[in-house]
Amino acid sequence: MNIEERLDRLAVVIGPPPLGGVVPVPWELGPEVLGFQLPADYRAFVDRYGMVSISDELHICTPSAAPSPKIGQPLGFAGFLYYTTDPYGYTAMLAQAYQEGGYDECPYPLFPAEGGLLKWGNNWNSDQFFWLMRGPDPDRWPVAAKFDSMREWDLFEGGFVEFLLAAVTKQHPYHGDIVPGGMKEVDDGRAYRFGGDWSKQLLE
């Protein structure tokens, strides 16, 4: 199954893209700022849906050139890294745990370490979702999930969209933790809330 087919299957569960579409991200600018390109399935999802919160539970981070409500946060790809690496937040705590040998708390290094974790989302249970940047091909990066309440990690040997699809169709063993409360309509017949795109941010 290719990326578009997976996105079409995802749309059956969460609903069609936002009315009017989204402003696509200029992904060609990403490698200059990030040092790498983000996975193709993630890019395709973002260009179809933008920044969304699935069932008002699972929040997916995306690059945006719109000013952030957080004072001092940079824009675009630099803003994406600022938000997802958060030097004073949860990811910093995980990085410190790994550096101090607390591998039960965090068994992997954090970006920018080679083969580290790069966050792409979280939910209201404080569970965190990452790519494990294992190897040079971003399309082969698995998804690592830190389930905070269970103090447990799970490694999903599939891509971003495959992970989402497994979660929303209840095929993932921890689907009830990834999207707590299950799928529900939250906005205009859709099981997600639109939070903005490259040109605007609606969710904080």
C-alpha positions in Angstrom: 0.0 0.0 0.0 1.5 3.4 -1.0 1.3 6.7 0.9 -1.8 8.0 -0.9 -3.7 4.8 -0.4 -2.9 4.9 3.4 -4.0 8.5 3.5 -7.2 7.6 1.7 -7.9 4.9 4.3 -7.1 7.3 7.1 -9.6 9.8 5.7 -12.3 7.2 5.9 -11.8 7.2 9.7 -10.8 10.8 10.6 -12.6 12.6 7.8 -11.6 14.5 4.6 -9.0 17.3 4.6 -10.0 20.7 5.9 -12.5 22.7 3.7 -10.5 24.9 1.3 -7.4 22.8 1.7 -4.1 23.8 3.4 -1.1 25.9 2.5 1.6 23.3 1.7 5.0 23.5 3.5 8.0 24.4 1.3 9.7 21.1 2.2 12.6 21.9 -0.1 13.8 24.4 2.5 13.8 21.9 5.3 17.2 20.2 4.8 19.0 23.6 5.0 17.6 24.3 8.4 17.2 20.7 9.8 20.1 19.0 8.2 17.8 16.3 6.8 14.5 15.9 5.0 11.4 14.7 7.0 9.7 11.4 6.0 7.7 11.5 2.8 4.5 10.1 4.4 4.6 12.8 7.1 5.1 15.5 4.4 2.2 14.1 2.4 -0.1 14.1 5.5 0.8 17.6 6.4 0.2 18.9 2.9 -3.2 17.2 3.0 -4.3 18.0 6.6 -2.0 20.6 8.1 -1.6 20.7 11.9 -4.4 18.7 13.5 -5.5 17.3 16.8 -7.1 13.9 16.3 -10.2 13.4 18.5 -8.9 16.5 20.4 -6.4 14.1 21.9 -3.5 13.3 19.6 -1.7 16.5 18.5 0.5 16.5 15.5 3.3 19.1 15.2 4.0 20.7 11.9 6.3 23.5 10.6 4.6 26.9 10.3 5.7 30.3 9.1 3.0 31.9 11.1 3.9 33.7 14.4 3.6 31.6 17.5 1.7 32.7 20.6 4.9 31.7 22.5 7.1 34.7 22.7 10.5 34.2 21.2 9.7 31.0 19.4 11.2 31.0 15.9 9.2 30.4 12.7 9.2 27.7 10.0 11.5 24.7 10.4 13.5 26.3 13.1 10.2 26.7 15.0 9.4 23.0 14.5 12.7 22.0 16.0 12.3 24.5 18.9 8.9 23.1 19.7 9.7 19.4 19.3 13.0 19.5 21.1 11.9 22.0 23.8 15.1 22.6 25.8 13.2 23.1 29.1 10.4 20.5 28.7 9.7 16.8 28.5 12.1 16.0 25.8 14.9 17.7 27.7 14.1 15.5 30.7 14.2 12.4 28.5 17.6 13.5 27.1 19.0 14.0 30.6 17.7 10.6 31.7 19.4 8.9 28.8 22.7 10.8 29.4 22.7 9.8 33.0 22.1 6.1 32.2 18.3 6.1 33.1 17.5 3.7 30.2 14.3 2.6 31.8 13.1 6.2 31.5 14.6 6.7 28.1 16.4 3.9 26.2 17.3 6.2 23.2 19.3 9.3 22.7 17.5 12.5 21.6 18.0 14.6 18.5 20.6 15.9 17.5 22.4 12.8 18.6 23.0 10.3 15.8 20.2 7.8 15.8 18.2 9.9 18.2 14.5 10.6 18.8 12.8 13.5 17.1 9.3 14.3 18.4 6.4 14.7 16.1 3.4 14.7 18.5 1.9 14.1 21.9 -1.5 13.6 23.5 -3.3 14.9 26.6 -2.1 12.0 28.6 1.5 13.4 28.2 2.4 10.5 26.0 5.1 11.5 23.5 5.6 10.3 19.9 8.9 10.3 18.0 10.7 9.2 15.0 13.7 7.1 15.9 16.2 8.5 13.4 17.8 5.1 12.8 19.8 5.2 9.5 20.1 7.8 6.7 16.7 7.1 5.1 13.9 9.0 6.9 11.3 6.9 5.1 12.6 3.9 7.1 12.5 5.6 10.6 10.2 3.7 13.0 7.9 5.4 15.4 8.9 5.3 19.1 6.1 6.1 21.7 6.7 6.9 25.3 3.5 6.1 27.3 3.9 8.3 30.3 1.2 6.8 32.6 2.5 3.3 32.0 6.2 4.3 32.1 6.6 2.2 29.0 8.1 2.5 25.5 6.9 0.9 22.3 8.7 0.8 19.0 6.5 0.6 15.9 8.4 -0.8 12.9 6.4 1.3 10.4 6.1 4.9 9.3 4.2 7.9 10.6 1.0 7.4 8.5 1.1 3.6 9.1 1.2 4.3 12.8 -1.7 6.7 12.7 -3.7 4.3 10.7 -3.0 1.5 13.1 -4.0 3.7 16.0 -7.3 5.0 14.6 -8.4 1.6 13.3 -7.6 -0.1 16.6 -4.9 -2.3 15.1 -2.2 -0.9 17.3 -2.0 -2.8 20.6 -1.9 0.6 22.5 -4.6 2.3 20.4 -6.6 3.3 23.5 -3.5 5.1 24.9 -2.5 6.8 21.7 -6.0 8.2 21.2 -7.6 8.1 24.7 -11.3 7.7 24.5 -11.3 6.5 21.0 -12.3 8.2 17.8 -15.0 10.9 18.1 -16.4 13.7 15.9 -15.0 17.0 17.1 -15.4 19.5 14.3 -17.8 19.6 11.3 -18.2 15.9 10.9 -14.5 15.3 11.2 -12.7 13.3 13.9 -9.9 16.0 14.1 -9.6 19.7 14.8 -7.7 21.8 12.3 -4.9 23.7 14.0 -3.4 25.6 11.1 -0.9 25.2 8.3 2.3 26.8 7.0 0.5 30.2 6.8 -1.4 30.2 10.1 -1.6 28.6 13.5 -4.9 28.1 15.3 -3.8 25.7 18.1 -1.4 26.7 20.8 
